[in-house]
Amino acid sequence: MEESTSKNRWAGVNRYLTALYGRPMESTDLLRGLGFGEASIAMLRMEHQEEFAERVVVGLHAQFLDSHNGDRLFYVITHFYGLDGEAPWLAEEIAAALKITPTRVRQIRTRAMRRHKSVQEVGRLEEILRDAADGCLDAP
């Protein structure tokens, strides 16, 4: 994956977090809250950006798969927020790909976000971020 794609994927994760928390939020903010120091966060951004973003997206995918219609929910969230490293898609573009209406895409996105705002799911998200960071920082 090229550097701009990994930066875009990192940005996609941050767009998703901002939507989930309902306020500006970045993975670095959550990592600080989880006890990671500035040096560790800088190392993630400078040396492990691609790997970290990939680990987070894989963890999110697993989290979505626990939901009814998880693959569809994840597809919509991935493309709407750019978790795949590409530019975020409009609801109309996702609708065309899935052969549904843009309104249905918005409903799916709303349902996915509502499900993942629960205390339990936010706890799982924080665990995903912690595991992704630990996995990158502990790697040789």
DOLOLO-880599 format. One record per residue (C-alpha): residue in three letters; residue number from 1; x negated, y, z negated. Coordinates in steps of 0.001 Angstrom, whole numbers, plus 500000, padded with zeros to 6 digits. Last residue first. Layout:
<sites>
['ALA'; NUM; [X; Y; Z]]
...
</sites>
This chain:
<sites>
['PRO'; 140; [489570; 493665; 484171]]
['ALA'; 139; [493309; 494106; 483489]]
['ASP'; 138; [494184; 495278; 479963]]
['LEU'; 137; [495126; 498776; 481136]]
['CYS'; 136; [497328; 497549; 483945]]
['GLY'; 135; [499151; 494878; 481961]]
['ASP'; 134; [499525; 497203; 478964]]
['ALA'; 133; [501065; 499897; 481182]]
['ALA'; 132; [503485; 497490; 482853]]
['ASP'; 131; [504385; 495841; 479540]]
['ARG'; 130; [505074; 499210; 477889]]
['LEU'; 129; [507118; 500426; 480868]]
['ILE'; 128; [509188; 497225; 480976]]
['GLU'; 127; [509655; 497379; 477179]]
['GLU'; 126; [510931; 500953; 477532]]
['LEU'; 125; [513372; 499730; 480167]]
['ARG'; 124; [514527; 496899; 477897]]
['GLY'; 123; [515187; 499419; 475112]]
['VAL'; 122; [517118; 501549; 477595]]
['GLU'; 121; [519144; 498412; 478401]]
['GLN'; 120; [519983; 497739; 474733]]
['VAL'; 119; [520842; 501371; 473984]]
['SER'; 118; [523183; 501447; 476974]]
['LYS'; 117; [522223; 503731; 479862]]
['HIS'; 116; [521556; 500811; 482211]]
['ARG'; 115; [525199; 499914; 482753]]
['ARG'; 114; [526158; 503535; 483467]]
['MET'; 113; [523361; 503850; 486018]]
['ALA'; 112; [524464; 500763; 487917]]
['ARG'; 111; [528137; 501806; 487847]]
['THR'; 110; [527313; 505292; 489130]]
['ARG'; 109; [525130; 503869; 491896]]
['ILE'; 108; [527856; 501424; 492936]]
['GLN'; 107; [530468; 504193; 492957]]
['ARG'; 106; [528186; 506438; 495010]]
['VAL'; 105; [527653; 503641; 497535]]
['ARG'; 104; [531439; 503067; 497678]]
['THR'; 103; [531950; 506752; 498491]]
['PRO'; 102; [529328; 506489; 501236]]
['THR'; 101; [531484; 503764; 502787]]
['ILE'; 100; [530304; 500193; 503342]]
['LYS'; 99; [528297; 498509; 506090]]
['LEU'; 98; [525311; 497912; 503794]]
['ALA'; 97; [522811; 499712; 506041]]
['ALA'; 96; [525361; 502363; 507040]]
['ALA'; 95; [526303; 502960; 503412]]
['ILE'; 94; [522652; 503323; 502427]]
['GLU'; 93; [522215; 505979; 505101]]
['GLU'; 92; [525417; 507778; 504086]]
['ALA'; 91; [524400; 507774; 500416]]
['LEU'; 90; [521258; 509619; 501461]]
['TRP'; 89; [517992; 507744; 501286]]
['PRO'; 88; [515057; 508591; 499037]]
['ALA'; 87; [511734; 508872; 500852]]
['GLU'; 86; [509789; 505616; 500847]]
['GLY'; 85; [507778; 504244; 497953]]
['ASP'; 84; [510185; 501354; 497339]]
['LEU'; 83; [511619; 503046; 494253]]
['GLY'; 82; [512870; 505828; 496527]]
['TYR'; 81; [515717; 507033; 494278]]
['PHE'; 80; [518700; 506181; 496504]]
['HIS'; 79; [516853; 503356; 498253]]
['THR'; 78; [515908; 501428; 495141]]
['ILE'; 77; [519146; 502262; 493314]]
['VAL'; 76; [521301; 500972; 496190]]
['TYR'; 75; [519232; 497819; 496666]]
['PHE'; 74; [519139; 497250; 492891]]
['LEU'; 73; [522927; 497363; 492631]]
['ARG'; 72; [523249; 494997; 495586]]
['ASP'; 71; [520755; 492571; 494114]]
['GLY'; 70; [522414; 492764; 490700]]
['ASN'; 69; [525916; 491918; 491913]]
['HIS'; 68; [526828; 491104; 488283]]
['SER'; 67; [523896; 492239; 486164]]
['ASP'; 66; [520900; 490191; 484972]]
['LEU'; 65; [519350; 490785; 488395]]
['PHE'; 64; [519206; 494486; 487536]]
['GLN'; 63; [516717; 493911; 484712]]
['ALA'; 62; [514584; 491673; 486939]]
['HIS'; 61; [514535; 494405; 489586]]
['LEU'; 60; [513611; 496969; 486938]]
['GLY'; 59; [510665; 494809; 485897]]
['VAL'; 58; [509494; 494477; 489507]]
['VAL'; 57; [509838; 498269; 489876]]
['VAL'; 56; [507795; 498857; 486714]]
['ARG'; 55; [505078; 496417; 487776]]
['GLU'; 54; [504848; 498023; 491217]]
['ALA'; 53; [504615; 501531; 489718]]
['PHE'; 52; [501829; 500389; 487400]]
['GLU'; 51; [499916; 498606; 490171]]
['GLU'; 50; [500082; 501598; 492503]]
['GLN'; 49; [499106; 504139; 489841]]
['HIS'; 48; [496338; 502043; 488319]]
['GLU'; 47; [493183; 504122; 488611]]
['MET'; 46; [494134; 507795; 488381]]
['ARG'; 45; [497669; 507757; 486990]]
['LEU'; 44; [497153; 504773; 484696]]
['MET'; 43; [493786; 506140; 483557]]
['ALA'; 42; [495387; 509500; 482776]]
['ILE'; 41; [498052; 507740; 480688]]
['SER'; 40; [495382; 505820; 478791]]
['ALA'; 39; [493371; 508981; 478115]]
['GLU'; 38; [496502; 510881; 477058]]
['GLY'; 37; [497368; 508304; 474451]]
['PHE'; 36; [500067; 505647; 474652]]
['GLY'; 35; [502332; 505557; 471606]]
['LEU'; 34; [505687; 504594; 473129]]
['GLY'; 33; [506762; 508245; 473139]]
['ARG'; 32; [503661; 509088; 475173]]
['LEU'; 31; [504616; 506303; 477593]]
['LEU'; 30; [508124; 507723; 477856]]
['ASP'; 29; [506832; 511150; 478812]]
['THR'; 28; [504354; 509584; 481277]]
['SER'; 27; [507224; 507704; 482933]]
['GLU'; 26; [508802; 511031; 483677]]
['MET'; 25; [511993; 512619; 482454]]
['PRO'; 24; [513896; 515759; 483431]]
['ARG'; 23; [517360; 515340; 481917]]
['GLY'; 22; [520267; 512933; 482322]]
['TYR'; 21; [518287; 510016; 480884]]
['LEU'; 20; [519114; 507642; 483739]]
['ALA'; 19; [518920; 510296; 486457]]
['THR'; 18; [515545; 511549; 485217]]
['LEU'; 17; [514296; 507969; 484856]]
['TYR'; 16; [515310; 507140; 488449]]
['ARG'; 15; [513603; 510253; 489792]]
['ASN'; 14; [510485; 509335; 487765]]
['VAL'; 13; [510440; 505815; 489212]]
['GLY'; 12; [510784; 507337; 492683]]
['ALA'; 11; [507855; 509681; 491975]]
['TRP'; 10; [505692; 506661; 491070]]
['ARG'; 9; [506867; 505024; 494320]]
['ASN'; 8; [506015; 508206; 496227]]
['LYS'; 7; [502571; 508267; 494661]]
['SER'; 6; [502156; 504577; 495571]]
['THR'; 5; [503292; 505330; 499131]]
['SER'; 4; [500903; 508284; 499409]]
['GLU'; 3; [497983; 506082; 498284]]
['GLU'; 2; [498535; 503360; 500889]]
['MET'; 1; [500000; 500000; 500000]]
</sites>
